Amino acid sequence: MTGEGLSPAGLERLHDLMARHVDAGKIPGLITLVARHDGGSDDVHVDVIGTKAIDDDTPLQRDAIFRIASLTKPIAAAAAMILVEDGVLDLNRAVDEFLPELADRRVLRSLEGPLDDTVPAKRAITLDDLLTFRMGFGTIMAPPDTYPIQTAEQELQLGTLGPPWPPTPHTPDEWIRHFASLPLMHQPGEQWMYNTGSTVLGILLERAAGQPLETFLRQRLFDPLGMRDTAFSLSADQRNRFTTAYTPDPATEALGVVDGVEDSYWNQPPALPNAAGWLVSTIDDFWAFVAMLLAGGVHDGDRILSERSVELMTTDHLTPEQRASAGVFLGEHDGWGLGMLVPATVAPASSIPHGFGWDGGSGTTWRSDRARGLTGVLFTQRAMTSPEPPAVFKDFWSGAYAAIGDGSQPSPR
């Protein structure tokens, strides 16, 4: 479906760019969504290319189910804001009320030091800290076992510092108890550190809502938005639409299976419904969530989130120093809102891509560029191997911006 504001020639170029990756065997299949939004109306184009798996010539369908990885994070952030609006949670209140395991934190004097060389935390961890990734614990861009805290985290099987698979064996209560046995890496509120805040957030949401995380998400987000295929696991009748997940060999670029279909991790509910990256979804389900944010929290006339909550989610909360320390993830143009990347407060709108959104390590990317009225979503089966965007992402964003059809061509990131 192509509407006014999307260039047919640009969309054809985008298709050709994406088809090259599939034809070259770099990706079995992919789905792109490009939307032009202006004044509350959306013109949406979806393109489906390739197959579900390398060894399966069944054509990919629009309702194919993908592991969306870290695109789970903004969904969890929206759920948190629903509880804030309900008066159950407060951005600036300590999480100790629902997560007493995290009271009285200790903080490492140095990453290089032993785990018992700590100082008291200057203050408690807040919900805002979890959402802005400033809780004081997260990904270290160093080889495993470089620092004692990495070794300890791996021995506890928390799964916060590396790939999302295999999933942690712990239930939410077990996970938070094990996590609480570790010190923080930084004082709460001082340093941006990726990922762990969302895992902790999911456990907080369960306890604050008084029900399993997926039940709460389904009642307050998935069902109201019509996101029928979004979940932490698959039902038996969904498996024929599930895609195989691959990762490239660092030396040869050959694709190896990291999660199949018949033996998938997602064939049963996880012990921990991980809000950092364990949801599966379809392109249309995810677009329903994004379109709701673009509409200021409204879907089909029903309010899901307040405009203020959407504004808070999509506004940069980091200091210049915090953005600089997160450069490998955020780059020079971007900051962090609540659960997602957003344009940095002081950065010009000149990057590709620009706007709010995020990337998923399983091979997914999304940005909504309000300045140019463009949203792009790409679902692939090829895992990212570093925070640096892979070639298929770069080609997608180059083609997506060309499809606007207004001559607006920002410079590459």
Order of alpha helices (4+ residues) and beta strands (2+ residues): alpha-beta-beta-beta-beta-alpha-beta-beta-alpha-alpha-alpha-alpha-alpha-beta-beta-beta-alpha-beta-beta-alpha-alpha-alpha-beta-beta-beta-beta-beta-alpha
